Amino acid sequence: MPYPETLKENPKIIFFTDFDGTITLKDSKGNDWLTDNLGFGEQRRKQGNADTLNDKVTFRDSFWEMMESVKTPFPECIKLLCENIKLDPYFKEFYQWSRENKVPVIVLSSGMTPIIRSLLVHLIGPEANDIEIVSNEVVDKAGKTKEQEDGWQLKYHDDSGFGHDKSLTIRPYAKHFSDKPNEPRPTMLYAGDGVSDLSAARETDLLFAKKGHDLITYCEREGIPFTVFENWQSILGTTKDIFEGKTNLKTVAAEGAHKARQDNEEVETVK
């Protein structure tokens, strides 16, 4: 359910999450898989990611080039992704818990809605149709259809340099409770891993940043509080503790900063 319908059942927590590399496994990023296997390849894709992180190019332009390099008909892309992409095995458990406890899960992705929906339903089941997805769309190219070779292209969600500025989906919730301070405010959480999550990194109460990925580099550089996760098992444990009042955001963020420092020290030791 989109805002403000999300708030009708007065959720204690709203969980926003990235999709590629966050819900999917590290080696199962759908957009990356398309680019590496059907487009211009891994090396050029990684250079584009690095250029985005270092503000040399916008994510919008980098991702457009990635997807334009894929000429395979769109239905075939979806079929291949369903055959090759895997979810974090603990995400299904997290989603089941969220349904039981009326915690909305909202996927904010710089990918493409029809791909994300197809993968979630394929890998979780029909209940995944209830997950709200805010993402980019796919349209026919002029004079062609998505079923043809080189027949589809991205339709970005907005005009931002991200193509989809995820912060624009989160901010109305914060404004709602700022305008109505007497309403009980849910805790807003976000999980992400990479450059497409930069716009959302400051917007929620607690950020789960995936260990060893670009988002941690950005958070450390910008001084944004975060906690580190390796899979959805740890996210579920932390979210349950917050939900049940066994811990608080300040404690989790402090523990996350300590864990990140330890990880950095281990990397330096190995070097």
N, C-alpha and C positions, 0 to 999 in steps of 0.2 A: 504494500500500500504506500502510495506517495504521501509526502507531507501535505496537509496536516493529519490525514487519516491515520497515520502511524501512531499518533498520540491518543487515539480514542480509548484504548484499553489501559492507559496510564502505565506504560512499561517502566520498570525500574532501570533497565539498561537498553540502549539502542546500539547495535553493533554494525558499524560500517567496515567494509573490507574490500581490498583490491582482489583481483581474480588471478591473473597470470603470475605464477611463481609464488603466490601467497596461498590461495586455495589449491592450486595445482602444485605438483612437486617441482623441485628445482630444475630438473631436466625435462619437465613437461610443460613448458610455457607455450601456449598455442600460437601466439603471434610470432614468437621466436622460431618455433618449429616450422611454420609456414615460410618464414623468410629464409631460414637456413637450408631447407629442403626443396622448396619450390621457387624461392626468390633469389636475391643477389648474394646470399651466403652469410656465414657466421662472422667472418672477419670484418666485413663492411658494416654489419649490424652492430657489432661491439664497438666499433669506432664511432658510430652514430650515438650510441648510448653515452660514451665517454665525452663526446662533444656537447651533448645535452647537459650532462652533469657539470661541465665546466663553462656553461653559458655561452658556448660558441654557436649553438643552433637551438631553435626551439624544439620541444618534444613534438609539436604539431608537424613541423616540416620533416623531422627525422622519421617519424612513424609513417607519414604519407609516402615517403620514398620507399620505406620497407614494404608497405602493402602494394604500392604500384609495381613493385618488382615481381609480384606473384601474379601469374597469368592464368593459372588453373581455374576452371569454372567453379563458382562458389559452392554448389552442392557437393562437388567432389572434395573441396577443401574441408567441408564439415565432416564428410565421411572419413577422410584420412585422419582428421583430428580425433574423432571418436575412437578410432582404432589405435591411436598412438599416445594420447594424453592421459595422464593419471592424476587423480586427486590425492592430496594428503589423506592418508587412511583414517585420520582422526577427525576430519572435517564433518563427515556424516554423523559421528557421535555428537559433535558440537551442535550441529543443526538440529538433531533430534532433541537435545537438551533445550535449545533455544525455543523450539515449538512448544515443548511442555511447560516452559516458564514464561511464555509470552514475551520473549525477547526478540524484537524485529531484527532480521539480518538483511542488510542492504548492500548489494554489490555495487561498488563504484569503480568502473573500469574504463581504461583508455583503449580497450579492445572493441569488439563488435557484439552487440546484443544477441543476434541470432546464433552466433558461435557459442557464446557463454551459456545461453539457455539450452542449446542442444547438448552441450557437454554436461551440464548439471543434471538434466533429466536422464541422460544416458547413464551417468555414473552414480546418481543418488536414487532416482526413481521419480514418479510423477509428482510427489510432494514438493519437489524442487521448483515446480511451477509457481509456488507461493512466494519464492524469494524475489524481492524487488531488485531489478537490475537497472542501473542508470549508466548508459554507455553510448558509444557511437553506433550509427546504423550503417547499413549497406544498401546501395542503390545501383540501378543499371547505369552503365555508361551510355552516352548518346548513341542511338542507333543500334544498341546491342541489348542483351539480357544477361542476367547473372549466370544463366545456364550455359553461356558461350565462353570460349577462350577469350581472356582479357575483356570480359564483359561486365565487370563490377568495379565499384570504387567506394571508398569511405564517404560517409556523410557525417561530418563532425557534429558533436553535441552542441558546441557553442563556438564563439569567435575568439576564444582565448589562445594564448601561445601553447596551451596544453592540448587543444582540440576538445578536450573535456576537462574543464577546471573543476576538480572534485570538491573543492572548498565551497563552490556555489550551491551544492546540494546540502552540505552540512550547515552552512550559516543560518538558513531560516529557522532551524531548531534552536540555535543559540539566541537568535533575535526573539523568538516566540517567548522564551522564558525570561529574557531581559525585559520584555514588554509586560509580562504577567508574572511578577516576582512571587505572587502568593500561590501559584500552581506548583505542585511537586515536580521537581526537575529530574529527569532520568540522567544517569551517567552515560556519557557518550564515549564509545571506544572505537578505535580504528586499527586495522592490521594491514601492513603493506611491506613491500620489499625493494622498490626501485624508483627510478626517475619519474615515473608517471604519478607517484604518490607525493611529490614535493609540495604540490598545492594544498594537500590535505593535512600535511604534517603538523601544522599549528592549530588545527581547528577543533580537535576533540579533547576530552579530559585525560585520556591516556592513549599513547601510541604504542602499538606492538610492532617493532621493527625486526625483520627477519635477519638472523645471525649471518654475518659474512656478506651482506648485500649493500648496494649503493645508498639505501635510505639511511643506514646507520652513519655512514660517512657524512651525509648532509646534516643529520641531526647533531652530530658532534661539532661540526663546523659552525652551525647556526645557534648552538646552545639550546636546542629543543629537548625537553624531557621525554624520555622514552624508556621502554623496557624491551629486552631482547627475547625473541622466541625462535625455537627451532622447528616446531610443528604445532598442530592444533591441539595436541594433548596438553601442552603447557598453557596455551591460550584458554582452553576449557577450564583447567584447574584454577588459573588466576581469576577468570571471569566468575566462576562459581563462588570463589572466596569473596570477591567484591559484592556479588549479588546477595550472599548470606551474611555480609557484614563482618567476615572474619579478618579482613584486611582493608586498607584504604589506599587511595590513589597515591598519596605522598610516599607511603612505605614502598609500594610496588615500584614507583619511579626511582626511588633511592637505591633499591636493590638492583634495578635494571642498570643504573649508571655504574654501580660497583661491578656487576657482571661484565659490562662492556669494557671497563678498564682492565679486568682480569684477562679477557679475551685478547685485548691489544697487547698486553704484556707477554702473553703466550706466543703471539705471532712474532713479536720482537725477539724473544728468546730463541725461537726456531731459526730466525734469520741469522 
